[in-house]
Amino acid sequence: MERSEVLAKVQEVFCDVLGNDDIVLTETTSAQDVDEWTSLAQAQILTAIENELGMRFSLKEIMSIRTVGDIVNAIMAH
């Protein structure tokens, strides 16, 4: 999967989990940029991504996520 495809999939999951179809993500988007992106929402987002892509994030990956780009990087590493 190419990076742009991963970003599109991550955006789809964000919109679904947060219930907001108006969210537009870039690789520099962080929780400070999206009101609904709380720590609980992040756990739900990462779980949804894992289920959607059939993968598991390591604890180290989860702890290092600060931006959407970090999520994309973690997915690309799998």
N, C-alpha and C positions, 0 to 999 in steps of 0.2 A: 504494500500500500504506500502510495506517495504521501509526502508531508501535507500537501494541500487536501488530500482525501481524509487524512487523519484529523486535520483541523476541522473539516466539515462535519465529520462524525462526532467530534467532541462538542461542536456547537449544537448539533442536533440533540445530544444527550443533555447539555446544559438547559436548552429550551424546554425539553420534556420534564426534567427533574424540577426546574425552578418555575415551571408553568408560565413562562414568558417568551413568546415567539418573537419579540422585538429585540432580543439580545443579539448583538453582533460582536463576535470575539476576534481578537487578533492575538498573536503570540505574546504580546506584552500585557494583555489584559490580566488584571489581578482582582482579588476580592475587593479591593478598594474601589474598583471601577464598576462593580455589579452589586447593587444593594442586597439582592437575595442570596448572594454567595457568602454564607456563614460557614462556620466550622462544621456544623451538622450537615448543611447542604453539600459541603465538599465531600464528606464521607459518603453521602448518597450518590453524588455525581461519580465518584471513583468506583463505587460498587456497581453502578449502572454501566460504566465503561467496561469494567471487568466482565460483566455478564454479556454485554453486547459483543465484545471482541474475543471472549473465551480465553482470557488471560488473568494473571494476578499480579498486582503491584507488590513489590517488596516493602517492608517497613521503611527502609532507607529511602526508597523512591517517594513514598507517601510523605515522609517528614521533610523532604527537600522541595516539595511542590509549593511554589509561590505565584506562578503565572500559568497561563494556558500553554505557553511554550514549554514549560517544565513538564506538563502533562503529555504534550505531543512528544517530547524527547523520551519520556519514559515508555510510551507506547512504541515508538520507533526502535527502542532498544530491545524489544521483545521479539 
